[in-house]
């Protein structure tokens, strides 16, 4: 019955709408495709009338005749991570303005899941894809998409040899900022908590910490590197590991804000006061960093800027403009709040 | 050039793959559509070979010939809210199992944005939509989608007269649980912080609080209702308003966990200790409720269950099974942690 209704609706002709409103069928057709050639008020009048009489513009059929489907795919590790959510919000804002539809997927760092999504985009004839590539994504996967008419733009993570635009923060510079801030407060035993060496982000953030420690002539003990955590839960659990260390660090440079907030909660649960007993820095400057207890000293990572530039580079590509294929690094900034202070003498 | 490559790729015939692998063209065609009629290992071999030689299965053309597009749309207020993120994760889990693609949008409670998304789904020939409807969604919008072959299932919020399945928690029952818990601890002055009367969720949660207060013979002052906040930031800002009240409440029943965690941060920022000076309850039992400082007493709201049942009801509808059109209320449970205690004598 509903399929029948659909078939019936599609039989309503462009000419029915054209006759009713006293415009040409070409105008109706353009208006239903949101063409700027039709004045905004006329466009709205035509679409309103079309809606009333149950006309459904069939984009499936139309996309076989035109170059663009109006669909952009976005695939990231996990939208439950507010870091990606903030990037996605700004991508969405850009795509909305050019009336692109947003097709989203999480890959959870599984290559198979990412491949199924890209295959789906190719099958749908999507216009392009913005991706924060899964761990170990081969450059060939991205070339395959590009060679089949699906231009790609990368965010947050790089893939060597992919030769497509990449938008991300300067991660090594950012953790060096945080580590130098802790060193300037007098900390000498500084841990690095969270992140993995399997992503470019993880490697670069760890390198920035290492470089700052070495340039200051400070020792870096392997036990002070607590790798792995990427979530609040992970940071919370890492607190016990940190507090049990011999030569316990007086400060922790965390891989991101989620780990830092979780770690602060874990420190508080153990009866210590984060920001006083142990200084903690985050990374990303999520909305909640400023209202955490204590307010989190962190590195602003430009995620809205990353999203905006990535979406706009993709739209430029779709409009046939030349887009550089180099990495664009956004310069991070340190935001000092309450979670860092001088080390407590014991 | 890339469009040329696409055209070329599409010229690779099913028979090329069939000949290379020694199977029939019908088998190739079924395998590329993931038909269960072809054995898993053969299907994978065919898809692998197709990928190698650059064959792109054209779903756009295929969807004109078959009943199903394999696309399900999901539209909610805002994926940045972990409440929806947790529901979406479980919807995604269900859809993955039946190889449906997930098309996501936020409506930010703007009817226009929701309508554009539904129009897009209709134009793409999507199979169905799962929605947490925008404030003031008319039943007619949902009927229009259904009548045009786009079955709908609602989550978290109801729309009167829509006559489609709704999956949500029993909100009035849940806030009554939280309020009664506070009353049993000895609190008499209890505020209700956050939420709006414009959604069924907001109205029901407030009613549950009111009912519990009245049944216990406690006074309900209008100034103790701080409506509006729905985020951590909102809860954080509400702390000052709460602490400035004459006859200051000794406890706050919050509209959700985000508001509760923000409120606790605001109480701590003001130099008081949440859970000791003022008791706080949340709603949803998000992952981070258990690791908050202090660990949050809250109402488990079954969001994973909501997502799972909604996705599975939609899949049942798509498979032609009868699905009841009544509300399915999931029974909430109180999880008592550290953020609630006896009122402090002043």
Interface residues (C-beta under 8 A of the other chain):
Chain A: X2 X3 X5 X6 X9 X51 X54 X56 X57 X58 X59 X60 X61 X63 X64 X67 X69 X70 X71 X79 X80 X82 X85 X86 X88 X89 X92 X96 X101 X102 X103 X104 X105 X106 X113 X117 X119 X120 X122 X123 X124 X125 X144 X146 X147 X148 X149 X150 X151 X232 X233 X236 X262 X264 X265 X266 X268 X269 X287 X288 X291 X292 X293 X295
Chain B: X2 X3 X5 X6 X9 X51 X54 X56 X57 X58 X59 X60 X61 X62 X63 X64 X67 X69 X70 X71 X79 X80 X82 X85 X86 X88 X89 X92 X96 X101 X102 X103 X104 X105 X106 X113 X117 X119 X120 X122 X123 X124 X125 X144 X146 X147 X148 X149 X150 X151 X232 X233 X236 X262 X264 X265 X266 X268 X269 X287 X288 X291 X292 X293 X295
